[in-house]
Amino acid sequence: MKYIIDRLEEGIAVCENELKKLISIPKDLLPDGLKEGDVLEEQEGRFLRDEQGTEARRKEMRKKLMDLFD
């Protein structure tokens, strides 16, 4: 399952899963250095940053933002 970090709060990351449901994940279960908008992938009970998914999402968001100004 994949998750997108919606926001980081004290001790937790609030994430949206593929079903558009928000869940809270304790930060101690996550890799260091995560930011809002990062894509996570759960593998065998561990959460890993999906580098390709994160970069693709950032490019998509940049394009949408630029389209607003065209």
PyMOL Python script that loads the backbone (N, CA, C, O; Angstrom):
from pymol import cmd

cmd.read_pdbstr("""\
ATOM      1  N   MET A   1       0.859  -1.175   0.000  1.00  0.00           N
ATOM      2  CA  MET A   1       0.000   0.000   0.000  1.00  0.00           C
ATOM      3  C   MET A   1       0.894   1.224   0.000  1.00  0.00           C
ATOM      4  O   MET A   1       1.960   1.227   0.616  1.00  0.00           O
ATOM      5  N   LYS A   2       0.452   2.270  -0.700  1.00  0.00           N
ATOM      6  CA  LYS A   2       1.191   3.526  -0.752  1.00  0.00           C
ATOM      7  C   LYS A   2       0.436   4.597   0.027  1.00  0.00           C
ATOM      8  O   LYS A   2      -0.788   4.556   0.150  1.00  0.00           O
ATOM      9  N   TYR A   3       1.195   5.551   0.545  1.00  0.00           N
ATOM     10  CA  TYR A   3       0.665   6.634   1.360  1.00  0.00           C
ATOM     11  C   TYR A   3       1.340   7.932   0.945  1.00  0.00           C
ATOM     12  O   TYR A   3       2.495   7.931   0.520  1.00  0.00           O
ATOM     13  N   ILE A   4       0.615   9.040   1.069  1.00  0.00           N
ATOM     14  CA  ILE A   4       1.178  10.368   0.848  1.00  0.00           C
ATOM     15  C   ILE A   4       1.110  11.100   2.187  1.00  0.00           C
ATOM     16  O   ILE A   4       0.068  11.127   2.842  1.00  0.00           O
ATOM     17  N   ILE A   5       2.233  11.692   2.579  1.00  0.00           N
ATOM     18  CA  ILE A   5       2.256  12.435   3.840  1.00  0.00           C
ATOM     19  C   ILE A   5       1.489  13.734   3.655  1.00  0.00           C
ATOM     20  O   ILE A   5       1.894  14.598   2.878  1.00  0.00           O
ATOM     21  N   ASP A   6       0.385  13.866   4.369  1.00  0.00           N
ATOM     22  CA  ASP A   6      -0.443  15.067   4.325  1.00  0.00           C
ATOM     23  C   ASP A   6       0.149  16.148   5.216  1.00  0.00           C
ATOM     24  O   ASP A   6       0.267  17.307   4.818  1.00  0.00           O
ATOM     25  N   ARG A   7       0.515  15.752   6.417  1.00  0.00           N
ATOM     26  CA  ARG A   7       1.125  16.707   7.350  1.00  0.00           C
ATOM     27  C   ARG A   7       1.896  15.951   8.428  1.00  0.00           C
ATOM     28  O   ARG A   7       1.626  14.787   8.723  1.00  0.00           O
ATOM     29  N   LEU A   8       2.858  16.656   8.997  1.00  0.00           N
ATOM     30  CA  LEU A   8       3.649  16.119  10.095  1.00  0.00           C
ATOM     31  C   LEU A   8       3.278  16.863  11.354  1.00  0.00           C
ATOM     32  O   LEU A   8       3.310  18.093  11.396  1.00  0.00           O
ATOM     33  N   GLU A   9       2.932  16.121  12.368  1.00  0.00           N
ATOM     34  CA  GLU A   9       2.583  16.702  13.657  1.00  0.00           C
ATOM     35  C   GLU A   9       3.524  16.115  14.698  1.00  0.00           C
ATOM     36  O   GLU A   9       4.334  15.240  14.393  1.00  0.00           O
ATOM     37  N   GLU A  10       3.414  16.594  15.901  1.00  0.00           N
ATOM     38  CA  GLU A  10       4.300  16.124  16.955  1.00  0.00           C
ATOM     39  C   GLU A  10       4.146  14.618  17.154  1.00  0.00           C
ATOM     40  O   GLU A  10       3.131  14.144  17.664  1.00  0.00           O
ATOM     41  N   GLY A  11       5.164  13.883  16.746  1.00  0.00           N
ATOM     42  CA  GLY A  11       5.189  12.447  16.981  1.00  0.00           C
ATOM     43  C   GLY A  11       4.456  11.586  15.962  1.00  0.00           C
ATOM     44  O   GLY A  11       4.540  10.360  16.024  1.00  0.00           O
ATOM     45  N   ILE A  12       3.730  12.208  15.016  1.00  0.00           N
ATOM     46  CA  ILE A  12       3.009  11.412  14.024  1.00  0.00           C
ATOM     47  C   ILE A  12       3.063  12.060  12.639  1.00  0.00           C
ATOM     48  O   ILE A  12       3.284  13.262  12.491  1.00  0.00           O
ATOM     49  N   ALA A  13       2.852  11.214  11.642  1.00  0.00           N
ATOM     50  CA  ALA A  13       2.654  11.688  10.273  1.00  0.00           C
ATOM     51  C   ALA A  13       1.226  11.315   9.892  1.00  0.00           C
ATOM     52  O   ALA A  13       0.838  10.150   9.974  1.00  0.00           O
ATOM     53  N   VAL A  14       0.458  12.297   9.479  1.00  0.00           N
ATOM     54  CA  VAL A  14      -0.906  12.047   9.009  1.00  0.00           C
ATOM     55  C   VAL A  14      -0.783  11.807   7.507  1.00  0.00           C
ATOM     56  O   VAL A  14      -0.307  12.667   6.766  1.00  0.00           O
ATOM     57  N   CYS A  15      -1.220  10.617   7.067  1.00  0.00           N
ATOM     58  CA  CYS A  15      -1.026  10.201   5.683  1.00  0.00           C
ATOM     59  C   CYS A  15      -2.353   9.802   5.056  1.00  0.00           C
ATOM     60  O   CYS A  15      -3.281   9.358   5.734  1.00  0.00           O
ATOM     61  N   GLU A  16      -2.413   9.974   3.742  1.00  0.00           N
ATOM     62  CA  GLU A  16      -3.587   9.551   2.977  1.00  0.00           C
ATOM     63  C   GLU A  16      -3.193   8.292   2.210  1.00  0.00           C
ATOM     64  O   GLU A  16      -2.182   8.272   1.507  1.00  0.00           O
ATOM     65  N   ASN A  17      -4.005   7.238   2.352  1.00  0.00           N
ATOM     66  CA  ASN A  17      -3.690   6.014   1.629  1.00  0.00           C
ATOM     67  C   ASN A  17      -4.339   6.020   0.255  1.00  0.00           C
ATOM     68  O   ASN A  17      -4.998   6.988  -0.126  1.00  0.00           O
ATOM     69  N   GLU A  18      -4.151   4.938  -0.483  1.00  0.00           N
ATOM     70  CA  GLU A  18      -4.668   4.850  -1.856  1.00  0.00           C
ATOM     71  C   GLU A  18      -6.194   4.883  -1.914  1.00  0.00           C
ATOM     72  O   GLU A  18      -6.775   5.158  -2.964  1.00  0.00           O
ATOM     73  N   LEU A  19      -6.829   4.604  -0.795  1.00  0.00           N
ATOM     74  CA  LEU A  19      -8.286   4.628  -0.723  1.00  0.00           C
ATOM     75  C   LEU A  19      -8.818   5.989  -0.267  1.00  0.00           C
ATOM     76  O   LEU A  19     -10.007   6.140   0.012  1.00  0.00           O
ATOM     77  N   LYS A  20      -7.912   6.985  -0.195  1.00  0.00           N
ATOM     78  CA  LYS A  20      -8.240   8.361   0.222  1.00  0.00           C
ATOM     79  C   LYS A  20      -8.627   8.467   1.692  1.00  0.00           C
ATOM     80  O   LYS A  20      -9.309   9.410   2.095  1.00  0.00           O
ATOM     81  N   LYS A  21      -8.191   7.497   2.491  1.00  0.00           N
ATOM     82  CA  LYS A  21      -8.465   7.497   3.924  1.00  0.00           C
ATOM     83  C   LYS A  21      -7.233   8.024   4.659  1.00  0.00           C
ATOM     84  O   LYS A  21      -6.106   7.630   4.360  1.00  0.00           O
ATOM     85  N   LEU A  22      -7.461   8.923   5.630  1.00  0.00           N
ATOM     86  CA  LEU A  22      -6.358   9.454   6.427  1.00  0.00           C
ATOM     87  C   LEU A  22      -6.034   8.499   7.574  1.00  0.00           C
ATOM     88  O   LEU A  22      -6.925   8.003   8.263  1.00  0.00           O
ATOM     89  N   ILE A  23      -4.748   8.258   7.757  1.00  0.00           N
ATOM     90  CA  ILE A  23      -4.296   7.437   8.876  1.00  0.00           C
ATOM     91  C   ILE A  23      -3.122   8.151   9.542  1.00  0.00           C
ATOM     92  O   ILE A  23      -2.434   8.956   8.914  1.00  0.00           O
ATOM     93  N   SER A  24      -2.905   7.850  10.808  1.00  0.00           N
ATOM     94  CA  SER A  24      -1.777   8.408  11.553  1.00  0.00           C
ATOM     95  C   SER A  24      -0.731   7.321  11.740  1.00  0.00           C
ATOM     96  O   SER A  24      -1.037   6.211  12.174  1.00  0.00           O
ATOM     97  N   ILE A  25       0.509   7.661  11.405  1.00  0.00           N
ATOM     98  CA  ILE A  25       1.617   6.727  11.553  1.00  0.00           C
ATOM     99  C   ILE A  25       2.622   7.365  12.502  1.00  0.00           C
ATOM    100  O   ILE A  25       3.054   8.495  12.274  1.00  0.00           O
ATOM    101  N   PRO A  26       3.003   6.654  13.568  1.00  0.00           N
ATOM    102  CA  PRO A  26       4.015   7.205  14.477  1.00  0.00           C
ATOM    103  C   PRO A  26       5.326   7.480  13.734  1.00  0.00           C
ATOM    104  O   PRO A  26       5.784   6.653  12.945  1.00  0.00           O
ATOM    105  N   LYS A  27       5.921   8.640  13.991  1.00  0.00           N
ATOM    106  CA  LYS A  27       7.150   9.024  13.304  1.00  0.00           C
ATOM    107  C   LYS A  27       8.290   8.041  13.549  1.00  0.00           C
ATOM    108  O   LYS A  27       9.171   7.896  12.701  1.00  0.00           O
ATOM    109  N   ASP A  28       8.287   7.370  14.688  1.00  0.00           N
ATOM    110  CA  ASP A  28       9.384   6.440  14.961  1.00  0.00           C
ATOM    111  C   ASP A  28       9.331   5.197  14.068  1.00  0.00           C
ATOM    112  O   ASP A  28      10.274   4.406  14.061  1.00  0.00           O
ATOM    113  N   LEU A  29       8.245   5.016  13.318  1.00  0.00           N
ATOM    114  CA  LEU A  29       8.145   3.911  12.355  1.00  0.00           C
ATOM    115  C   LEU A  29       8.568   4.338  10.947  1.00  0.00           C
ATOM    116  O   LEU A  29       8.585   3.527  10.021  1.00  0.00           O
ATOM    117  N   LEU A  30       8.911   5.628  10.799  1.00  0.00           N
ATOM    118  CA  LEU A  30       9.215   6.188   9.488  1.00  0.00           C
ATOM    119  C   LEU A  30      10.689   6.545   9.372  1.00  0.00           C
ATOM    120  O   LEU A  30      11.353   6.805  10.376  1.00  0.00           O
ATOM    121  N   PRO A  31      11.205   6.557   8.126  1.00  0.00           N
ATOM    122  CA  PRO A  31      12.595   6.987   7.932  1.00  0.00           C
ATOM    123  C   PRO A  31      12.755   8.468   8.278  1.00  0.00           C
ATOM    124  O   PRO A  31      11.790   9.232   8.233  1.00  0.00           O
ATOM    125  N   ASP A  32      13.960   8.856   8.617  1.00  0.00           N
ATOM    126  CA  ASP A  32      14.263  10.262   8.909  1.00  0.00           C
ATOM    127  C   ASP A  32      14.225  11.095   7.637  1.00  0.00           C
ATOM    128  O   ASP A  32      14.427  10.581   6.537  1.00  0.00           O
ATOM    129  N   GLY A  33      13.968  12.372   7.799  1.00  0.00           N
ATOM    130  CA  GLY A  33      14.065  13.328   6.711  1.00  0.00           C
ATOM    131  C   GLY A  33      12.858  13.418   5.797  1.00  0.00           C
ATOM    132  O   GLY A  33      12.954  13.990   4.711  1.00  0.00           O
ATOM    133  N   LEU A  34      11.738  12.873   6.203  1.00  0.00           N
ATOM    134  CA  LEU A  34      10.543  12.942   5.370  1.00  0.00           C
ATOM    135  C   LEU A  34       9.919  14.332   5.426  1.00  0.00           C
ATOM    136  O   LEU A  34      10.068  15.067   6.403  1.00  0.00           O
ATOM    137  N   LYS A  35       9.207  14.671   4.335  1.00  0.00           N
ATOM    138  CA  LYS A  35       8.533  15.966   4.253  1.00  0.00           C
ATOM    139  C   LYS A  35       7.093  15.748   3.811  1.00  0.00           C
ATOM    140  O   LYS A  35       6.736  14.692   3.289  1.00  0.00           O
ATOM    141  N   GLU A  36       6.282  16.769   4.031  1.00  0.00           N
ATOM    142  CA  GLU A  36       4.901  16.733   3.553  1.00  0.00           C
ATOM    143  C   GLU A  36       4.915  16.535   2.043  1.00  0.00           C
ATOM    144  O   GLU A  36       5.704  17.165   1.339  1.00  0.00           O
ATOM    145  N   GLY A  37       4.052  15.671   1.551  1.00  0.00           N
ATOM    146  CA  GLY A  37       3.976  15.387   0.124  1.00  0.00           C
ATOM    147  C   GLY A  37       4.785  14.180  -0.306  1.00  0.00           C
ATOM    148  O   GLY A  37       4.603  13.683  -1.417  1.00  0.00           O
ATOM    149  N   ASP A  38       5.675  13.696   0.551  1.00  0.00           N
ATOM    150  CA  ASP A  38       6.448  12.499   0.214  1.00  0.00           C
ATOM    151  C   ASP A  38       5.530  11.299   0.093  1.00  0.00           C
ATOM    152  O   ASP A  38       4.506  11.205   0.769  1.00  0.00           O
ATOM    153  N   VAL A  39       5.920  10.380  -0.786  1.00  0.00           N
ATOM    154  CA  VAL A  39       5.177   9.143  -0.975  1.00  0.00           C
ATOM    155  C   VAL A  39       5.888   8.035  -0.207  1.00  0.00           C
ATOM    156  O   VAL A  39       7.103   7.864  -0.310  1.00  0.00           O
ATOM    157  N   LEU A  40       5.109   7.292   0.559  1.00  0.00           N
ATOM    158  CA  LEU A  40       5.631   6.159   1.320  1.00  0.00           C
ATOM    159  C   LEU A  40       5.067   4.868   0.755  1.00  0.00           C
ATOM    160  O   LEU A  40       3.966   4.834   0.205  1.00  0.00           O
ATOM    161  N   GLU A  41       5.844   3.815   0.901  1.00  0.00           N
ATOM    162  CA  GLU A  41       5.371   2.492   0.517  1.00  0.00           C
ATOM    163  C   GLU A  41       5.556   1.572   1.712  1.00  0.00           C
ATOM    164  O   GLU A  41       6.614   1.558   2.341  1.00  0.00           O
ATOM    165  N   GLU A  42       4.521   0.806   2.017  1.00  0.00           N
ATOM    166  CA  GLU A  42       4.601  -0.146   3.118  1.00  0.00           C
ATOM    167  C   GLU A  42       5.018  -1.498   2.548  1.00  0.00           C
ATOM    168  O   GLU A  42       4.381  -2.034   1.641  1.00  0.00           O
ATOM    169  N   GLN A  43       6.095  -2.030   3.100  1.00  0.00           N
ATOM    170  CA  GLN A  43       6.596  -3.343   2.682  1.00  0.00           C
ATOM    171  C   GLN A  43       6.893  -4.167   3.922  1.00  0.00           C
ATOM    172  O   GLN A  43       7.775  -3.834   4.713  1.00  0.00           O
ATOM    173  N   GLU A  44       6.145  -5.239   4.075  1.00  0.00           N
ATOM    174  CA  GLU A  44       6.345  -6.158   5.201  1.00  0.00           C
ATOM    175  C   GLU A  44       6.338  -5.431   6.542  1.00  0.00           C
ATOM    176  O   GLU A  44       7.163  -5.704   7.415  1.00  0.00           O
ATOM    177  N   GLY A  45       5.397  -4.505   6.691  1.00  0.00           N
ATOM    178  CA  GLY A  45       5.247  -3.791   7.946  1.00  0.00           C
ATOM    179  C   GLY A  45       6.203  -2.631   8.150  1.00  0.00           C
ATOM    180  O   GLY A  45       6.175  -1.984   9.197  1.00  0.00           O
ATOM    181  N   ARG A  46       7.051  -2.358   7.162  1.00  0.00           N
ATOM    182  CA  ARG A  46       7.992  -1.241   7.245  1.00  0.00           C
ATOM    183  C   ARG A  46       7.579  -0.173   6.237  1.00  0.00           C
ATOM    184  O   ARG A  46       7.045  -0.485   5.173  1.00  0.00           O
ATOM    185  N   PHE A  47       7.826   1.067   6.574  1.00  0.00           N
ATOM    186  CA  PHE A  47       7.509   2.184   5.690  1.00  0.00           C
ATOM    187  C   PHE A  47       8.799   2.719   5.083  1.00  0.00           C
ATOM    188  O   PHE A  47       9.752   3.045   5.791  1.00  0.00           O
ATOM    189  N   LEU A  48       8.810   2.801   3.757  1.00  0.00           N
ATOM    190  CA  LEU A  48       9.972   3.295   3.033  1.00  0.00           C
ATOM    191  C   LEU A  48       9.554   4.452   2.152  1.00  0.00           C
ATOM    192  O   LEU A  48       8.428   4.487   1.657  1.00  0.00           O
ATOM    193  N   ARG A  49      10.458   5.403   1.952  1.00  0.00           N
ATOM    194  CA  ARG A  49      10.173   6.526   1.050  1.00  0.00           C
ATOM    195  C   ARG A  49      10.268   6.026  -0.374  1.00  0.00           C
ATOM    196  O   ARG A  49      11.273   5.427  -0.756  1.00  0.00           O
ATOM    197  N   ASP A  50       9.239   6.262  -1.160  1.00  0.00           N
ATOM    198  CA  ASP A  50       9.211   5.892  -2.572  1.00  0.00           C
ATOM    199  C   ASP A  50       9.794   7.074  -3.349  1.00  0.00           C
ATOM    200  O   ASP A  50       9.095   8.043  -3.643  1.00  0.00           O
ATOM    201  N   GLU A  51      11.084   6.978  -3.674  1.00  0.00           N
ATOM    202  CA  GLU A  51      11.791   8.084  -4.330  1.00  0.00           C
ATOM    203  C   GLU A  51      11.153   8.438  -5.674  1.00  0.00           C
ATOM    204  O   GLU A  51      10.915   9.612  -5.957  1.00  0.00           O
ATOM    205  N   GLN A  52      10.880   7.437  -6.495  1.00  0.00           N
ATOM    206  CA  GLN A  52      10.309   7.693  -7.817  1.00  0.00           C
ATOM    207  C   GLN A  52       8.897   8.249  -7.706  1.00  0.00           C
ATOM    208  O   GLN A  52       8.535   9.178  -8.428  1.00  0.00           O
ATOM    209  N   GLY A  53       8.100   7.687  -6.808  1.00  0.00           N
ATOM    210  CA  GLY A  53       6.740   8.166  -6.608  1.00  0.00           C
ATOM    211  C   GLY A  53       6.710   9.594  -6.091  1.00  0.00           C
ATOM    212  O   GLY A  53       5.874  10.397  -6.506  1.00  0.00           O
ATOM    213  N   THR A  54       7.623   9.904  -5.185  1.00  0.00           N
ATOM    214  CA  THR A  54       7.705  11.257  -4.630  1.00  0.00           C
ATOM    215  C   THR A  54       8.077  12.255  -5.716  1.00  0.00           C
ATOM    216  O   THR A  54       7.457  13.313  -5.827  1.00  0.00           O
ATOM    217  N   GLU A  55       9.086  11.926  -6.518  1.00  0.00           N
ATOM    218  CA  GLU A  55       9.517  12.836  -7.573  1.00  0.00           C
ATOM    219  C   GLU A  55       8.427  13.021  -8.627  1.00  0.00           C
ATOM    220  O   GLU A  55       8.199  14.140  -9.086  1.00  0.00           O
ATOM    221  N   ALA A  56       7.757  11.946  -9.012  1.00  0.00           N
ATOM    222  CA  ALA A  56       6.667  12.042  -9.998  1.00  0.00           C
ATOM    223  C   ALA A  56       5.539  12.914  -9.462  1.00  0.00           C
ATOM    224  O   ALA A  56       4.972  13.719 -10.200  1.00  0.00           O
ATOM    225  N   ARG A  57       5.212  12.760  -8.185  1.00  0.00           N
ATOM    226  CA  ARG A  57       4.145  13.561  -7.579  1.00  0.00           C
ATOM    227  C   ARG A  57       4.534  15.033  -7.529  1.00  0.00           C
ATOM    228  O   ARG A  57       3.707  15.901  -7.809  1.00  0.00           O
ATOM    229  N   ARG A  58       5.779  15.322  -7.176  1.00  0.00           N
ATOM    230  CA  ARG A  58       6.242  16.714  -7.120  1.00  0.00           C
ATOM    231  C   ARG A  58       6.176  17.367  -8.514  1.00  0.00           C
ATOM    232  O   ARG A  58       5.764  18.520  -8.642  1.00  0.00           O
ATOM    233  N   LYS A  59       6.582  16.624  -9.550  1.00  0.00           N
ATOM    234  CA  LYS A  59       6.515  17.161 -10.915  1.00  0.00           C
ATOM    235  C   LYS A  59       5.061  17.436 -11.301  1.00  0.00           C
ATOM    236  O   LYS A  59       4.759  18.464 -11.906  1.00  0.00           O
ATOM    237  N   GLU A  60       4.175  16.523 -10.954  1.00  0.00           N
ATOM    238  CA  GLU A  60       2.754  16.695 -11.271  1.00  0.00           C
ATOM    239  C   GLU A  60       2.188  17.927 -10.570  1.00  0.00           C
ATOM    240  O   GLU A  60       1.436  18.693 -11.172  1.00  0.00           O
ATOM    241  N   MET A  61       2.545  18.119  -9.302  1.00  0.00           N
ATOM    242  CA  MET A  61       2.053  19.278  -8.548  1.00  0.00           C
ATOM    243  C   MET A  61       2.617  20.576  -9.121  1.00  0.00           C
ATOM    244  O   MET A  61       1.903  21.575  -9.198  1.00  0.00           O
ATOM    245  N   ARG A  62       3.908  20.576  -9.531  1.00  0.00           N
ATOM    246  CA  ARG A  62       4.502  21.762 -10.140  1.00  0.00           C
ATOM    247  C   ARG A  62       3.775  22.124 -11.433  1.00  0.00           C
ATOM    248  O   ARG A  62       3.486  23.293 -11.687  1.00  0.00           O
ATOM    249  N   LYS A  63       3.482  21.103 -12.251  1.00  0.00           N
ATOM    250  CA  LYS A  63       2.782  21.337 -13.515  1.00  0.00           C
ATOM    251  C   LYS A  63       1.395  21.931 -13.263  1.00  0.00           C
ATOM    252  O   LYS A  63       0.991  22.871 -13.946  1.00  0.00           O
ATOM    253  N   LYS A  64       0.673  21.391 -12.294  1.00  0.00           N
ATOM    254  CA  LYS A  64      -0.660  21.923 -11.972  1.00  0.00           C
ATOM    255  C   LYS A  64      -0.565  23.375 -11.523  1.00  0.00           C
ATOM    256  O   LYS A  64      -1.394  24.205 -11.897  1.00  0.00           O
ATOM    257  N   LEU A  65       0.442  23.673 -10.724  1.00  0.00           N
ATOM    258  CA  LEU A  65       0.631  25.046 -10.245  1.00  0.00           C
ATOM    259  C   LEU A  65       0.939  25.986 -11.405  1.00  0.00           C
ATOM    260  O   LEU A  65       0.381  27.081 -11.487  1.00  0.00           O
ATOM    261  N   MET A  66       1.820  25.564 -12.293  1.00  0.00           N
ATOM    262  CA  MET A  66       2.171  26.393 -13.446  1.00  0.00           C
ATOM    263  C   MET A  66       0.971  26.581 -14.375  1.00  0.00           C
ATOM    264  O   MET A  66       0.811  27.652 -14.961  1.00  0.00           O
ATOM    265  N   ASP A  67       0.129  25.560 -14.518  1.00  0.00           N
ATOM    266  CA  ASP A  67      -1.070  25.669 -15.356  1.00  0.00           C
ATOM    267  C   ASP A  67      -2.036  26.719 -14.816  1.00  0.00           C
ATOM    268  O   ASP A  67      -2.793  27.311 -15.586  1.00  0.00           O
ATOM    269  N   LEU A  68      -2.021  26.955 -13.521  1.00  0.00           N
ATOM    270  CA  LEU A  68      -2.890  27.981 -12.949  1.00  0.00           C
ATOM    271  C   LEU A  68      -2.513  29.380 -13.408  1.00  0.00           C
ATOM    272  O   LEU A  68      -3.361  30.270 -13.477  1.00  0.00           O
ATOM    273  N   PHE A  69      -1.233  29.571 -13.724  1.00  0.00           N
ATOM    274  CA  PHE A  69      -0.734  30.889 -14.096  1.00  0.00           C
ATOM    275  C   PHE A  69      -0.667  31.092 -15.599  1.00  0.00           C
ATOM    276  O   PHE A  69      -0.319  32.184 -16.048  1.00  0.00           O
ATOM    277  N   ASP A  70      -0.984  30.089 -16.382  1.00  0.00           N
ATOM    278  CA  ASP A  70      -0.967  30.221 -17.856  1.00  0.00           C
ATOM    279  C   ASP A  70      -2.239  30.831 -18.367  1.00  0.00           C
ATOM    280  O   ASP A  70      -2.394  31.014 -19.575  1.00  0.00           O
TER     281      ASP A  70
END
""", "prot")
cmd.dss("prot")
cmd.show_as("cartoon", "prot")
cmd.util.cbc("prot")
cmd.orient("prot")
